[in-house]
Amino acid sequence: MWRLIKALLFLAILAGLALIAYAYAGPLFFPGDFAPPSTQVTRPVTLETQ
């Protein structure tokens, strides 16, 4: 049972490190995934003044 817990802990730490690496290196290798949407939104605004 202890070996299973150690294996799961190791895999969780490895997955966390992989997520951190993807967050830092991802924009360099996959810029399309990290780019914001590039659509312009224009909406009329009505200001109520007295």
PDB file of N, H, CA, C and O in Angstrom:
ATOM      1  N   MET A   1       0.826  -1.191   0.000  1.00  0.00           N
ATOM      2  CA  MET A   1       0.000   0.000   0.000  1.00  0.00           C
ATOM      3  C   MET A   1       0.870   1.254   0.000  1.00  0.00           C
ATOM      4  O   MET A   1       0.545   2.245  -0.653  1.00  0.00           O
ATOM      5  N   TRP A   2       1.985   1.200   0.744  1.00  0.00           N
ATOM      6  H   TRP A   2       2.249   0.394   1.275  1.00  0.00           H
ATOM      7  CA  TRP A   2       2.875   2.362   0.817  1.00  0.00           C
ATOM      8  C   TRP A   2       3.499   2.666  -0.542  1.00  0.00           C
ATOM      9  O   TRP A   2       3.712   3.832  -0.875  1.00  0.00           O
ATOM     10  N   ARG A   3       3.798   1.617  -1.339  1.00  0.00           N
ATOM     11  H   ARG A   3       3.625   0.670  -1.068  1.00  0.00           H
ATOM     12  CA  ARG A   3       4.376   1.823  -2.665  1.00  0.00           C
ATOM     13  C   ARG A   3       3.387   2.519  -3.580  1.00  0.00           C
ATOM     14  O   ARG A   3       3.782   3.344  -4.404  1.00  0.00           O
ATOM     15  N   LEU A   4       2.113   2.201  -3.450  1.00  0.00           N
ATOM     16  H   LEU A   4       1.792   1.531  -2.781  1.00  0.00           H
ATOM     17  CA  LEU A   4       1.084   2.841  -4.261  1.00  0.00           C
ATOM     18  C   LEU A   4       0.961   4.327  -3.905  1.00  0.00           C
ATOM     19  O   LEU A   4       0.835   5.174  -4.789  1.00  0.00           O
ATOM     20  N   ILE A   5       0.996   4.627  -2.638  1.00  0.00           N
ATOM     21  H   ILE A   5       1.098   3.939  -1.919  1.00  0.00           H
ATOM     22  CA  ILE A   5       0.908   6.028  -2.199  1.00  0.00           C
ATOM     23  C   ILE A   5       2.119   6.809  -2.684  1.00  0.00           C
ATOM     24  O   ILE A   5       1.980   7.941  -3.146  1.00  0.00           O
ATOM     25  N   LYS A   6       3.300   6.221  -2.586  1.00  0.00           N
ATOM     26  H   LYS A   6       3.413   5.301  -2.210  1.00  0.00           H
ATOM     27  CA  LYS A   6       4.511   6.889  -3.068  1.00  0.00           C
ATOM     28  C   LYS A   6       4.451   7.103  -4.576  1.00  0.00           C
ATOM     29  O   LYS A   6       4.860   8.154  -5.069  1.00  0.00           O
ATOM     30  N   ALA A   7       3.946   6.119  -5.310  1.00  0.00           N
ATOM     31  H   ALA A   7       3.613   5.265  -4.910  1.00  0.00           H
ATOM     32  CA  ALA A   7       3.844   6.251  -6.762  1.00  0.00           C
ATOM     33  C   ALA A   7       2.858   7.355  -7.137  1.00  0.00           C
ATOM     34  O   ALA A   7       3.131   8.148  -8.039  1.00  0.00           O
ATOM     35  N   LEU A   8       1.715   7.412  -6.453  1.00  0.00           N
ATOM     36  H   LEU A   8       1.493   6.768  -5.720  1.00  0.00           H
ATOM     37  CA  LEU A   8       0.738   8.459  -6.735  1.00  0.00           C
ATOM     38  C   LEU A   8       1.269   9.836  -6.368  1.00  0.00           C
ATOM     39  O   LEU A   8       1.019  10.805  -7.085  1.00  0.00           O
ATOM     40  N   LEU A   9       1.988   9.935  -5.275  1.00  0.00           N
ATOM     41  H   LEU A   9       2.190   9.148  -4.693  1.00  0.00           H
ATOM     42  CA  LEU A   9       2.588  11.201  -4.882  1.00  0.00           C
ATOM     43  C   LEU A   9       3.632  11.649  -5.905  1.00  0.00           C
ATOM     44  O   LEU A   9       3.697  12.824  -6.267  1.00  0.00           O
ATOM     45  N   PHE A  10       4.443  10.702  -6.363  1.00  0.00           N
ATOM     46  H   PHE A  10       4.390   9.747  -6.069  1.00  0.00           H
ATOM     47  CA  PHE A  10       5.442  11.008  -7.382  1.00  0.00           C
ATOM     48  C   PHE A  10       4.782  11.489  -8.667  1.00  0.00           C
ATOM     49  O   PHE A  10       5.238  12.461  -9.270  1.00  0.00           O
ATOM     50  N   LEU A  11       3.712  10.820  -9.093  1.00  0.00           N
ATOM     51  H   LEU A  11       3.342  10.031  -8.604  1.00  0.00           H
ATOM     52  CA  LEU A  11       3.014  11.226 -10.308  1.00  0.00           C
ATOM     53  C   LEU A  11       2.344  12.586 -10.153  1.00  0.00           C
ATOM     54  O   LEU A  11       2.305  13.363 -11.107  1.00  0.00           O
ATOM     55  N   ALA A  12       1.821  12.887  -8.976  1.00  0.00           N
ATOM     56  H   ALA A  12       1.853  12.257  -8.200  1.00  0.00           H
ATOM     57  CA  ALA A  12       1.203  14.193  -8.739  1.00  0.00           C
ATOM     58  C   ALA A  12       2.253  15.305  -8.793  1.00  0.00           C
ATOM     59  O   ALA A  12       2.000  16.370  -9.357  1.00  0.00           O
ATOM     60  N   ILE A  13       3.418  15.062  -8.215  1.00  0.00           N
ATOM     61  H   ILE A  13       3.623  14.197  -7.757  1.00  0.00           H
ATOM     62  CA  ILE A  13       4.490  16.056  -8.265  1.00  0.00           C
ATOM     63  C   ILE A  13       4.979  16.237  -9.697  1.00  0.00           C
ATOM     64  O   ILE A  13       5.238  17.359 -10.131  1.00  0.00           O
ATOM     65  N   LEU A  14       5.104  15.145 -10.423  1.00  0.00           N
ATOM     66  H   LEU A  14       4.893  14.233 -10.071  1.00  0.00           H
ATOM     67  CA  LEU A  14       5.537  15.213 -11.818  1.00  0.00           C
ATOM     68  C   LEU A  14       4.512  15.971 -12.664  1.00  0.00           C
ATOM     69  O   LEU A  14       4.895  16.765 -13.524  1.00  0.00           O
ATOM     70  N   ALA A  15       3.234  15.744 -12.437  1.00  0.00           N
ATOM     71  H   ALA A  15       2.923  15.099 -11.738  1.00  0.00           H
ATOM     72  CA  ALA A  15       2.196  16.457 -13.179  1.00  0.00           C
ATOM     73  C   ALA A  15       2.220  17.945 -12.835  1.00  0.00           C
ATOM     74  O   ALA A  15       2.026  18.779 -13.720  1.00  0.00           O
ATOM     75  N   GLY A  16       2.452  18.290 -11.584  1.00  0.00           N
ATOM     76  H   GLY A  16       2.610  17.613 -10.866  1.00  0.00           H
ATOM     77  CA  GLY A  16       2.546  19.693 -11.196  1.00  0.00           C
ATOM     78  C   GLY A  16       3.721  20.387 -11.858  1.00  0.00           C
ATOM     79  O   GLY A  16       3.593  21.518 -12.327  1.00  0.00           O
ATOM     80  N   LEU A  17       4.871  19.713 -11.901  1.00  0.00           N
ATOM     81  H   LEU A  17       4.975  18.794 -11.521  1.00  0.00           H
ATOM     82  CA  LEU A  17       6.040  20.285 -12.570  1.00  0.00           C
ATOM     83  C   LEU A  17       5.805  20.439 -14.066  1.00  0.00           C
ATOM     84  O   LEU A  17       6.241  21.422 -14.665  1.00  0.00           O
ATOM     85  N   ALA A  18       5.122  19.482 -14.669  1.00  0.00           N
ATOM     86  H   ALA A  18       4.767  18.684 -14.182  1.00  0.00           H
ATOM     87  CA  ALA A  18       4.811  19.578 -16.098  1.00  0.00           C
ATOM     88  C   ALA A  18       3.870  20.748 -16.372  1.00  0.00           C
ATOM     89  O   ALA A  18       4.026  21.442 -17.377  1.00  0.00           O
ATOM     90  N   LEU A  19       2.912  20.972 -15.505  1.00  0.00           N
ATOM     91  H   LEU A  19       2.786  20.409 -14.688  1.00  0.00           H
ATOM     92  CA  LEU A  19       1.993  22.101 -15.670  1.00  0.00           C
ATOM     93  C   LEU A  19       2.723  23.430 -15.544  1.00  0.00           C
ATOM     94  O   LEU A  19       2.462  24.358 -16.309  1.00  0.00           O
ATOM     95  N   ILE A  20       3.629  23.524 -14.590  1.00  0.00           N
ATOM     96  H   ILE A  20       3.841  22.770 -13.969  1.00  0.00           H
ATOM     97  CA  ILE A  20       4.415  24.749 -14.427  1.00  0.00           C
ATOM     98  C   ILE A  20       5.310  24.969 -15.646  1.00  0.00           C
ATOM     99  O   ILE A  20       5.424  26.094 -16.131  1.00  0.00           O
ATOM    100  N   ALA A  21       5.941  23.912 -16.142  1.00  0.00           N
ATOM    101  H   ALA A  21       5.848  22.997 -15.747  1.00  0.00           H
ATOM    102  CA  ALA A  21       6.790  24.036 -17.329  1.00  0.00           C
ATOM    103  C   ALA A  21       5.982  24.468 -18.540  1.00  0.00           C
ATOM    104  O   ALA A  21       6.449  25.281 -19.337  1.00  0.00           O
ATOM    105  N   TYR A  22       4.777  23.936 -18.688  1.00  0.00           N
ATOM    106  H   TYR A  22       4.397  23.275 -18.040  1.00  0.00           H
ATOM    107  CA  TYR A  22       3.917  24.321 -19.809  1.00  0.00           C
ATOM    108  C   TYR A  22       3.487  25.778 -19.693  1.00  0.00           C
ATOM    109  O   TYR A  22       3.387  26.474 -20.703  1.00  0.00           O
ATOM    110  N   ALA A  23       3.235  26.242 -18.487  1.00  0.00           N
ATOM    111  H   ALA A  23       3.316  25.676 -17.666  1.00  0.00           H
ATOM    112  CA  ALA A  23       2.816  27.628 -18.296  1.00  0.00           C
ATOM    113  C   ALA A  23       3.941  28.594 -18.655  1.00  0.00           C
ATOM    114  O   ALA A  23       3.680  29.671 -19.191  1.00  0.00           O
ATOM    115  N   TYR A  24       5.177  28.227 -18.369  1.00  0.00           N
ATOM    116  H   TYR A  24       5.388  27.352 -17.934  1.00  0.00           H
ATOM    117  CA  TYR A  24       6.302  29.111 -18.671  1.00  0.00           C
ATOM    118  C   TYR A  24       6.799  28.961 -20.105  1.00  0.00           C
ATOM    119  O   TYR A  24       7.099  29.962 -20.756  1.00  0.00           O
ATOM    120  N   ALA A  25       6.892  27.742 -20.607  1.00  0.00           N
ATOM    121  H   ALA A  25       6.648  26.929 -20.079  1.00  0.00           H
ATOM    122  CA  ALA A  25       7.450  27.517 -21.939  1.00  0.00           C
ATOM    123  C   ALA A  25       6.379  27.439 -23.020  1.00  0.00           C
ATOM    124  O   ALA A  25       6.705  27.502 -24.205  1.00  0.00           O
ATOM    125  N   GLY A  26       5.129  27.306 -22.648  1.00  0.00           N
ATOM    126  H   GLY A  26       4.864  27.255 -21.685  1.00  0.00           H
ATOM    127  CA  GLY A  26       4.053  27.178 -23.617  1.00  0.00           C
ATOM    128  C   GLY A  26       3.943  28.338 -24.585  1.00  0.00           C
ATOM    129  O   GLY A  26       3.823  28.103 -25.788  1.00  0.00           O
ATOM    130  N   PRO A  27       3.979  29.599 -24.115  1.00  0.00           N
ATOM    131  CA  PRO A  27       3.876  30.712 -25.060  1.00  0.00           C
ATOM    132  C   PRO A  27       5.019  30.762 -26.075  1.00  0.00           C
ATOM    133  O   PRO A  27       4.857  31.341 -27.150  1.00  0.00           O
ATOM    134  N   LEU A  28       6.149  30.178 -25.760  1.00  0.00           N
ATOM    135  H   LEU A  28       6.281  29.708 -24.887  1.00  0.00           H
ATOM    136  CA  LEU A  28       7.271  30.170 -26.703  1.00  0.00           C
ATOM    137  C   LEU A  28       7.055  29.155 -27.823  1.00  0.00           C
ATOM    138  O   LEU A  28       7.394  29.415 -28.978  1.00  0.00           O
ATOM    139  N   PHE A  29       6.493  28.005 -27.479  1.00  0.00           N
ATOM    140  H   PHE A  29       6.217  27.794 -26.541  1.00  0.00           H
ATOM    141  CA  PHE A  29       6.335  26.932 -28.448  1.00  0.00           C
ATOM    142  C   PHE A  29       4.931  26.851 -29.044  1.00  0.00           C
ATOM    143  O   PHE A  29       4.772  26.370 -30.166  1.00  0.00           O
ATOM    144  N   PHE A  30       3.911  27.309 -28.320  1.00  0.00           N
ATOM    145  H   PHE A  30       4.039  27.700 -27.408  1.00  0.00           H
ATOM    146  CA  PHE A  30       2.523  27.271 -28.795  1.00  0.00           C
ATOM    147  C   PHE A  30       1.888  28.653 -28.641  1.00  0.00           C
ATOM    148  O   PHE A  30       0.999  28.819 -27.806  1.00  0.00           O
ATOM    149  N   PRO A  31       2.315  29.644 -29.417  1.00  0.00           N
ATOM    150  CA  PRO A  31       1.797  30.999 -29.195  1.00  0.00           C
ATOM    151  C   PRO A  31       0.304  31.134 -29.507  1.00  0.00           C
ATOM    152  O   PRO A  31      -0.362  32.004 -28.945  1.00  0.00           O
ATOM    153  N   GLY A  32      -0.227  30.300 -30.385  1.00  0.00           N
ATOM    154  H   GLY A  32       0.314  29.593 -30.842  1.00  0.00           H
ATOM    155  CA  GLY A  32      -1.644  30.382 -30.718  1.00  0.00           C
ATOM    156  C   GLY A  32      -2.547  29.995 -29.562  1.00  0.00           C
ATOM    157  O   GLY A  32      -3.653  30.520 -29.435  1.00  0.00           O
ATOM    158  N   ASP A  33      -2.092  29.091 -28.727  1.00  0.00           N
ATOM    159  H   ASP A  33      -1.193  28.664 -28.830  1.00  0.00           H
ATOM    160  CA  ASP A  33      -2.894  28.655 -27.591  1.00  0.00           C
ATOM    161  C   ASP A  33      -2.978  29.720 -26.506  1.00  0.00           C
ATOM    162  O   ASP A  33      -3.929  29.737 -25.725  1.00  0.00           O
ATOM    163  N   PHE A  34      -1.996  30.603 -26.454  1.00  0.00           N
ATOM    164  H   PHE A  34      -1.223  30.589 -27.088  1.00  0.00           H
ATOM    165  CA  PHE A  34      -1.934  31.588 -25.390  1.00  0.00           C
ATOM    166  C   PHE A  34      -2.321  32.986 -25.862  1.00  0.00           C
ATOM    167  O   PHE A  34      -2.335  33.926 -25.067  1.00  0.00           O
ATOM    168  N   ALA A  35      -2.635  33.130 -27.140  1.00  0.00           N
ATOM    169  H   ALA A  35      -2.624  32.367 -27.786  1.00  0.00           H
ATOM    170  CA  ALA A  35      -2.989  34.438 -27.683  1.00  0.00           C
ATOM    171  C   ALA A  35      -4.421  34.797 -27.288  1.00  0.00           C
ATOM    172  O   ALA A  35      -5.298  33.932 -27.271  1.00  0.00           O
ATOM    173  N   PRO A  36      -4.658  36.064 -26.971  1.00  0.00           N
ATOM    174  CA  PRO A  36      -6.027  36.475 -26.661  1.00  0.00           C
ATOM    175  C   PRO A  36      -6.857  36.528 -27.942  1.00  0.00           C
ATOM    176  O   PRO A  36      -6.298  36.646 -29.032  1.00  0.00           O
ATOM    177  N   PRO A  37      -8.157  36.443 -27.829  1.00  0.00           N
ATOM    178  CA  PRO A  37      -9.003  36.563 -29.024  1.00  0.00           C
ATOM    179  C   PRO A  37      -8.834  37.949 -29.640  1.00  0.00           C
ATOM    180  O   PRO A  37      -8.779  38.949 -28.926  1.00  0.00           O
ATOM    181  N   SER A  38      -8.753  38.001 -30.950  1.00  0.00           N
ATOM    182  H   SER A  38      -8.798  37.188 -31.530  1.00  0.00           H
ATOM    183  CA  SER A  38      -8.457  39.265 -31.619  1.00  0.00           C
ATOM    184  C   SER A  38      -9.661  39.812 -32.384  1.00  0.00           C
ATOM    185  O   SER A  38      -9.527  40.231 -33.533  1.00  0.00           O
ATOM    186  N   THR A  39     -10.806  39.809 -31.769  1.00  0.00           N
ATOM    187  H   THR A  39     -10.915  39.469 -30.835  1.00  0.00           H
ATOM    188  CA  THR A  39     -11.981  40.400 -32.402  1.00  0.00           C
ATOM    189  C   THR A  39     -12.314  41.705 -31.681  1.00  0.00           C
ATOM    190  O   THR A  39     -12.256  41.797 -30.455  1.00  0.00           O
ATOM    191  N   GLN A  40     -12.660  42.695 -32.472  1.00  0.00           N
ATOM    192  H   GLN A  40     -12.707  42.621 -33.468  1.00  0.00           H
ATOM    193  CA  GLN A  40     -12.997  43.991 -31.904  1.00  0.00           C
ATOM    194  C   GLN A  40     -14.498  44.035 -31.627  1.00  0.00           C
ATOM    195  O   GLN A  40     -15.304  43.661 -32.479  1.00  0.00           O
ATOM    196  N   VAL A  41     -14.860  44.484 -30.452  1.00  0.00           N
ATOM    197  H   VAL A  41     -14.205  44.788 -29.760  1.00  0.00           H
ATOM    198  CA  VAL A  41     -16.256  44.570 -30.053  1.00  0.00           C
ATOM    199  C   VAL A  41     -16.604  46.044 -29.895  1.00  0.00           C
ATOM    200  O   VAL A  41     -15.976  46.759 -29.115  1.00  0.00           O
ATOM    201  N   THR A  42     -17.608  46.491 -30.639  1.00  0.00           N
ATOM    202  H   THR A  42     -18.119  45.910 -31.273  1.00  0.00           H
ATOM    203  CA  THR A  42     -18.058  47.876 -30.551  1.00  0.00           C
ATOM    204  C   THR A  42     -19.518  47.869 -30.132  1.00  0.00           C
ATOM    205  O   THR A  42     -20.367  47.292 -30.811  1.00  0.00           O
ATOM    206  N   ARG A  43     -19.803  48.515 -29.005  1.00  0.00           N
ATOM    207  H   ARG A  43     -19.113  48.983 -28.453  1.00  0.00           H
ATOM    208  CA  ARG A  43     -21.177  48.573 -28.512  1.00  0.00           C
ATOM    209  C   ARG A  43     -21.494  50.017 -28.152  1.00  0.00           C
ATOM    210  O   ARG A  43     -20.657  50.723 -27.590  1.00  0.00           O
ATOM    211  N   PRO A  44     -22.697  50.449 -28.477  1.00  0.00           N
ATOM    212  CA  PRO A  44     -23.071  51.815 -28.116  1.00  0.00           C
ATOM    213  C   PRO A  44     -23.315  51.922 -26.607  1.00  0.00           C
ATOM    214  O   PRO A  44     -23.827  51.000 -25.972  1.00  0.00           O
ATOM    215  N   VAL A  45     -22.937  53.058 -26.066  1.00  0.00           N
ATOM    216  H   VAL A  45     -22.521  53.807 -26.582  1.00  0.00           H
ATOM    217  CA  VAL A  45     -23.110  53.302 -24.639  1.00  0.00           C
ATOM    218  C   VAL A  45     -24.000  54.516 -24.477  1.00  0.00           C
ATOM    219  O   VAL A  45     -23.741  55.570 -25.056  1.00  0.00           O
ATOM    220  N   THR A  46     -25.054  54.362 -23.684  1.00  0.00           N
ATOM    221  H   THR A  46     -25.264  53.505 -23.213  1.00  0.00           H
ATOM    222  CA  THR A  46     -25.954  55.494 -23.411  1.00  0.00           C
ATOM    223  C   THR A  46     -25.707  55.949 -21.984  1.00  0.00           C
ATOM    224  O   THR A  46     -25.914  55.196 -21.032  1.00  0.00           O
ATOM    225  N   LEU A  47     -25.262  57.196 -21.849  1.00  0.00           N
ATOM    226  H   LEU A  47     -25.094  57.808 -22.622  1.00  0.00           H
ATOM    227  CA  LEU A  47     -25.017  57.764 -20.539  1.00  0.00           C
ATOM    228  C   LEU A  47     -26.230  58.591 -20.111  1.00  0.00           C
ATOM    229  O   LEU A  47     -26.673  59.483 -20.835  1.00  0.00           O
ATOM    230  N   GLU A  48     -26.745  58.289 -18.956  1.00  0.00           N
ATOM    231  H   GLU A  48     -26.386  57.565 -18.368  1.00  0.00           H
ATOM    232  CA  GLU A  48     -27.897  59.016 -18.461  1.00  0.00           C
ATOM    233  C   GLU A  48     -27.410  60.198 -17.633  1.00  0.00           C
ATOM    234  O   GLU A  48     -26.852  60.029 -16.549  1.00  0.00           O
ATOM    235  N   THR A  49     -27.630  61.392 -18.160  1.00  0.00           N
ATOM    236  H   THR A  49     -28.083  61.530 -19.041  1.00  0.00           H
ATOM    237  CA  THR A  49     -27.213  62.594 -17.449  1.00  0.00           C
ATOM    238  C   THR A  49     -28.447  63.412 -17.086  1.00  0.00           C
ATOM    239  O   THR A  49     -29.526  63.228 -17.649  1.00  0.00           O
ATOM    240  N   GLN A  50     -28.264  64.305 -16.146  1.00  0.00           N
ATOM    241  H   GLN A  50     -27.388  64.455 -15.688  1.00  0.00           H
ATOM    242  CA  GLN A  50     -29.404  65.127 -15.712  1.00  0.00           C
ATOM    243  C   GLN A  50     -29.308  66.517 -16.280  1.00  0.00           C
ATOM    244  O   GLN A  50     -30.177  67.350 -16.024  1.00  0.00           O
TER     245      GLN A  50
END
